[in-house]
Amino acid sequence: MVRELTHFIGGKHTPGTSGALADVYDPNTGEVQARVPLANRAETEAAIADAAEAQREWGEWNPQRRARVLLRFLQLVDGERDSLARLLSAEHGKTVPDAHGDLQRGLEVVEFAAGIPHLLKGEFTDNAGTGIDVHSLRRPIGVVAGITPFNFPAMIPLWKAAPAIACGNAFILKPSERDPSVPLRLAELFLEAGLPPGILNVVNGGKEAVDTLLEDPRVEALGFVGSTPIAAHIYATAAAHGKRAQCFGGAKNHMIVMPDADLDQAVDALIGAGYGSAGERCMAISVAVPVGEATADALVARLKDRIGALRIGRSDDAEADFGPLVSRDAVDRVRSYVDLGVEEGAELVVDGRDFTLPGSEGGFFAGASLFDRVTADMRIYQEEIFGPVLCVVRAADYEEALRLPTEHPYGNGVALFTRDGDTARDFTRRVDTGMVGVNVPIPVPVAYHTFGGWKRSGFGDLNQHGPDSIRFYTRTKTVTSRWPSGTKEGASFTLPTMR
Ligand code: NAD
């Protein structure tokens, strides 16, 4: 049976009225399992109006009371982790254990945001001038919106919603139309946890809903995560409409393997970070850079063996290393990139193009592919493939290896595998990338630090979660005050200076 999904506005499931619908697939079978309404301008505006009304009171709740809602939400989610992970896996195609990770990394940001009474404490200077005190406070900005990608349907909505609402804003989530059921369920759980209706509205949709959020003056700030062309468009359009924006885009994450690295550790790391979640992670490693021919030969030989032993299966197969991709389009895109790599002259060591899973022939499966002798001028190196394809670029020495991620247009994550502290220190200081791992292949920072890429991977000056998220979702007011007993000087016609 095909489920009919809704929006979630004002604390209620709201059926779509635009008539436009998108299919939500079961990537294991290729069948349609649900239809999601795509909001038009009027429906999106109604959600904004509802949020604006609700925010006025929410913004006046004391921060401790707001934090209690987050703490109750954490308890409620804890009670249904498994069903949420299964729902997520069934629409996205990542394995159930990986879906648990998606949820967990989102919840960690809710835990961080539950510290909002402490995080919102302002600054105070006693006696900045004679009888004058100065304090700064952080005020909510009003209605804010988040537009999120398909590949982390729990984590990224929570990364945005939790700090936004903890700061006293109303948040409108426009999740990916490809896997919207988990975001809808999370919104229900927030309501059950005591969040007032309208503080978290979920508007499903595509371009029209996003354009409305970008243009409506009641939306003060937008956070986006998705592909780079859309991130750049949203950043520019939000700025043109006078809005604050932070937009995170695509990636091409390199892993440098030095000759002194523990090769077993490096191969384990590459297999997991390259092919986990079928490569559909913005922090997936898609380029391996062994330094020196001997390192490269050994690495490629071991990778080839390990790829042969990978188990690709349904997302609910407890033994599967990775499941299907999210859509038929994604499978076609991955295959055409493998074709392109062959045309460009890279050496295809493992060819995953013809993979099918017996019994799931209609599913969106792609086998793991491995290219060796990829060079920096090839499109398979320059562009994000976003699938289970790993490219090996051989570097003659450390300086050449360092130059690759530093000069690449994307700058999300990078990893270095070495035993040498000097090399690691030099690398972490010089590489032109937002997040760096030393013997850690996927260096997604913990919730109380911040997450964000550089160059074409991130637009805007504040990162996600951690202290930056509190800055992004509030604006600072600074008050300079003096009481009558300190006002003794009469009129002053020069710029005040503190004496
Ligand atoms: P996408 O850009 O297709 O979609 C992201 C969001 O934008 C969705 O909500 C979608 O509905 C909306 N959207 C799509 N086209 C639009 C348009 N023309 N106008 C307005 N809105 C539009 O991305 P995706 O395929 O869902 O996600 C995969 C991409 O996200 C990859 O490039 C991946 O690297 C990136 N990603 C980046 C990060 C990061 O933190 N840098 C994290 C996760 C994913």
Residues whose N, C-alpha, C, O or C-beta is under 5 A from the ligand:
A	BS01	NAD	I147 T148 P149 F150 N151 K174 P175 S176 E177 G205 G206 K207 V210 V225 G226 S227 T228 I230 F248 G249 G250 A251 C282 S457
